[in-house]
């Protein structure tokens, strides 16, 4: 089961931490080009380490990291700890303030086959190689991946709440509107209890599959190079992860809708509807902005917007579900998005098979519902399929079945931010003071 370790975190100096909002950044795979350019204008923003650019991006990140360390811009905590990380946020249409509670630590990077860390989506090799190269050159992690463990007793939350009484710093509001707060636990007795709780559990990887696989690739290369000198305690065996409790009500997963940029072999809306009819019941509606409410909580139901007042609710005919013949588990076949990808992308549009669909440029994945409607109205897309969110229970069932979901199935909200806490996996961390205390 999961092995976690405390770490001696690297953080912006106390002077800079007072203005931490200026130095944090979105994750490398969600930052928009406009956001990216604005952040690059700040020479001390963490994006220079997480998404470096230039002819040799990894080399540029290493040079900047060394400069920041030498100048005291980044400083390392003397004692190892587990870092409590809370994110306060609201959702549109709700007055409730949510608080997602979790903690950042090092977790042993386990191969997928070990069934300790479970994935729910596939990765793209090019993106993994990019992350692995950056890690190999810098031996430094600028953002935590997001993992989920389940503890229905909520034992660890009381330690996290206590740590939050004395926060290290917090953002006023990050790029997504959340307020992020960081604290640290350095009590050895409490840290060992965290280790004991996680030792009995698997971890589901919610976000950061490419960064995690980059850590795996780097660990494998270092282990092969170490040969008989390998001990398993080397710092590069570990990976920075933000762990949250899957049993918590403040864990939110938002839907990701599908925009069809083209309709191969289909003349227009009437022909699309005719091809959908053998598989779906089709109900015309008037208000496109009411689509999320009309499909909410209904399995295999989707909103369909074709522009020019053509709005529909479609729902799979239950008797045709048995036609779904992809070689995957029943848990995956039961998902709304599997139904959508099979019966719409494969059966109706002829894009056959999950791999072909992953590579097909005719579909775009959009989280913002009004944006879907706007892009169809502008003629940038031919159709918008509006989806329900995936539940945490569905994620857990799929992961434990050993399968993966269709691409872009989950959007855990809010995202963690880069630059709030950094972690080193250099050789110096292997022999750092107190590092051996927490190894069993």
N, C-alpha and C positions, 0 to 999 in steps of 0.2 A: 504494500500500500504506500501512500504518499509519504515521502521523507522531506521535511522542511527544515531549514536552518535560518537562524537570524543572520543579519549582515550589518557590516559597518557602512551605512549609507553615505553617499556623497551628496552634498546639498549646496545650493548657492550660499555664499557668505551671509552672515547675519545682516549686514548692511543691505545687500541686494534682496534678501528674503523679505524685507519689509515692503518691497514692490514686486512680489513674486508674479503678479499678473503679467508683468512685462516680459517674463522669461519662459513661461510655460508655453506649450504648443500642442496642437492636435496630433493625433497619431498619423504616421506617414501615409496610411492608406485612406484616410478620410479628409485630409486637408485639401481644400480647393486651390486651384492655381492663384486666385486672387489673394486668399489668406496666406498662401505660401510666400508670395512676393512681399507682402506687407511685413511678415515676420522676418524675412531675410534682411530687411533694412535695419533691424536691431542687431548689432554685432555680438550681443551677449545672449540672444535668444537660443533656447535649447534645440531649435530646428536645425541649427548648424551641426549638431551631433547626431540627430535622429534621421534627418533627410539631407545629408551633405550634397553639395553639387560641385561641378567642375570636371576637368579631364580625369582626375583621380579622386572621386568623392570620398572613399574610405581614407585615403592618405590625408585629405584636407581635414577630415574629422579628427584624425589622430593628432595632427599638428595643432589644431585648435584646442583639443582636450589637454594636451601637454601644456600649452600656454595658459589656459585657464587654471590648471592645477598649480603651476609655478607662481602665478600672480595672485593666488588665493581667491580667485573668483568662485571656484568650487573647493569645498573643504570636506574632509571626511570625519564622521563621528568617531570618537575614540573607542566607544563601547559598542558591541554588537547589539542589535535590537530587532524587534518586529515592529513594523510601522503601521499604526492604525490609520486608515484612510476612509473618510466619510465624504459622500457626495450628496448635497442637498439640491433638490430640483422639483420642478412642477411640470405637469403635462397640460397641453392645451385643453381648455374647457373644464378644468378642475381647479378648485381652490386649495386642494390638499398639497402640502409640502411633503414630499417623500425624502427619506434619508437612507441611501444605500450604504450599509456598514460593511467594512471589510478590512483587510490588512495586507501589507506587502512584505514578502519574505523571499528567501531563496528556496527553490524546490528542485530536487534532483531531476534532471532531464531524462525521463524514461522513454524508451522506444515505444511506439504504439503497440507493438505486439505484447508488451508486458502488461497491458491493461491496467495501468496505474493512472496515467493521464489519457483520457478518452477524447477523441475528436468527433466533430459532427459535420465537418465539411472537408473537401479536398483542397489541395494547394496547387499553385502554379510554380513549376520548377524555377523559372527566371526570377520570381520574387523571392523564393527561398534562397537562391544563390546570392542575391543582392544583400540580404540580411546576414547570411553567413560570412560573406566577405567583410562586411562592416564590423561584425563581432570579432572576427579573426584579427583584424588590424588594430582595433582599439581595445579589445578585451573589456568593454564598457557597455552597460545597458542604460539607455536613456528613458525607457518607458517600460512599464510592466505589462505583460499579457494578463488576461482576465480568466481566472479559473473558478469553478463552482464546486463546492463540497456540500454535502447535506448533513445537517445536525438539527433535528427537530426539537432538541432540548435547549438550543441557543446558549450553550454554556459559555462560549468564548465572548459573546457580546458584552457581558458584564465587565470583562477585563478591558475591552475596547472602549466602552463608555467611560470607565474610570480614567483611561489614558487621555481621553478627549477633554477632560477637565483642565488639562494643561497643554493646549495645542502648540506645535512648533510654529506654524503659520497657516494662513488660509488665503484663498483667492476671494476677491469681491464677487467676481462672476467670470467664468471661463467662456470660451468661444461658443459653447452650446447653451449658455445660460445657467449652468450649474455652479454651485459654490462648493469648492473643494477644501477640505481641512485635513491636516497631517499632524499626527502625534506619534510618540514612540514608547514602546514597552521594553525596558532593559532589565527587568527583574528576572533573574535566571530561573526561579521557581515557576513563574508564570509562563516563560518561554517554553520550558519543558512540558507544561501542560498543553500548550498549543501543539507541540510536536506529538504528544500522546494522542490527542484527539484526531489529528490528521493521519496518524499512522494506521488508523483503522478504517480509512476511507479512500475511495477513488476520487479523482478530480476530473471534471468535465471542462474542457477548454472552450470557453465562451468566445473569446476574441484573441487574435494574435497567432493564428495557426502558422503563418509564414515566419514570424519571429521565433516561435517555439521550434519549428523544424530547422531554422538556422542554427539555434543552439544545439540541437541534436547533431547536425552535420559537423559543427565545430568540435563538439565533444568526441565524436567518433574519430575525427582526424587526430586530435590530441592523444586519444587513448592508443591509437595505432602507433603513433610516434613514440609513446612512452614505453611500450613493450612490457618487459617484466618489472619495470620500475613503477608501474601503475598501482596506486593504492585505493582508488575510489574516493579519496577524501579531497582530491584536488578541487580548487575553487571552480575550474571550468566544467566540472560535472553539474553545476547548478545554474538555475535560470530564474530571473526576477519575475515574480508573479503576484498579482493582486487577487486574493481569494475572498469570495463572498459566499454567504450561506444560501443555497438553493431553496431553503424552506422559508426564506424571508418574503414578506409581502411587498417589499420595496424593490424587488428585482423585476425590472420591467423589460419586456421584449416588444419592440415596435414592428409593425408590418413593413415589408418592402414590396412595392407594387411592380408590375411588369408593363413596360411600354414596348409595343411592337413597332419598330421603325419601318418595317416592310411587311408585306403580306405575300410571300412568294406563291405564284400560281393562282392568286385570287384577284378577281377584277374589282371588287368593291365591297362595301358594307353588306349589301343584300346577299352576295355569294358567301361571305364569311358567316352570316347568320344561318344560311341554309346548311353549311357544312357543320356548324355547331349543333344543329337541331337533333341529329341522331344520338348525341351524347348528353345534351343538356336540355333542361326545360328553360325556356327563354321568356322572361317577363318584361315587357316594355315599362319604363318609368318616365317621369317628367323631370325630376330634379337631380342633376348629376351630383350635387353636393350632399345629397342624402344617401349616397351609395354605401358609405361605411356603416351607417346605422341599419340599412336594409339587409346587409349580409352578416352583421355581428352575431357571433355565436352559432352560426349555421354551418355545419360541416359541408365541405365541397361546394360552397357558394362563393360567387365572385361578382363584382361589379364590372360592367363593360361599358366603356364610353367610346363612341365612334365620332364624336363631334357633330355639329349642326343639329343639336337637339336629340340625337340618337343615344338613349340611355337605357341600359338593360341590367336586370339581375339575372344571372344564369346559375343554374345548380345542376350538378351531375345527376343523371338518372341512376338510382342505386343499382339497378339490375345490370348496368353496363360496367360497373367497377371490376367485375371479374375478368374483363378483357385486358386489364392492366398486367402485361406479361413481362415487365422488366425483372431481371434477376436481382432482386433485393429482398429485404425482409418485410413481413407483414406490417411492421411498425412504420416503415418508410412508405409503403403503398397506401397507408391510411391517411397520410398527410395531404392537406389541401394543395400544397405546392407541387407534390408529385402528381396529383390528379391534373392540375393545370398544365404542367410540363408534358405529361403523357398525352392527354386527350386534345390539347390545343396545339402545342408545338409539334408533337410527333404526328398524331392522327390527322389534324386539320391542316397544318402547314407543311408537313412532310420533313421536318427536321428530326431525324430518327436517332434516338439514343441519347443518354445523358452526356456522353463525351462530345458528341457533335453539337449538342445544345450549349455546352459550356464554351465552345469555340465560336458559336454563331454570332455574327455582329449585328443581327437584326433585332436583338432584344436588349433593352436597357433596364437597369434596376434603379428605381426611384423611390425614395422614402417619403417625400413630400407629396401628399395627396393633391392639393391644388395645382402643384407643378405638373402632375400627370394630365390634368384637364387642359391646362394652358398649352402644353406642348402639342396636344392633339389639335386644339383650336388653331394653333399657328401653322399646322401642317408639318411639324417636325416629327410626328409619329402618326401612324395610321390607326392605332387603337390602344386603349389603356385598359388593363385588367387590374382591378382593385382587389386586394386580398385582405384576409384577416391575419392577425398576428399569430405566431406559433406560441404554444404554451410551454412553460417550463417542464411540465409532465411529459409532453411530446418529445422535447429535447432529451430528457433522461431516458425515455423508452428507446429512442433511436440509438443513442450512444451505447446503451447496455445490450442492444441487439447486435452490435458490432458493425453497423452500417453507417452511411453518411447521408445527409440530407441533400436536396437539390441546391444549387448555388444560390447564395444570398437569401437563405431562408430566415436567418435571425439577424436582428439588429438590437443588441443589448444596449439599453440607454440608462444613464448617460455613458459615454466613452470615458475611459481613463485619459489622463493628460500626460504629455511628455514633459520632462524637466522638473516634475514635482519631487522626485527622488531618483538618484542615479545609483547604480551598483557596479562594482568592479568584480571581475572573475580572473584577475591576474594572479600570477604565482605568489605575489606578496600576500594575498588574502589567505592562501592555504596555510601559511605559518604565522598569521597575525595573532596577537594576544587574544586569548580566550576562544580561539576558533575551535580547538579540540574539545572544549568543555561540553559542547552540545552534540557531539557525535556519539552514537551509541557504541 
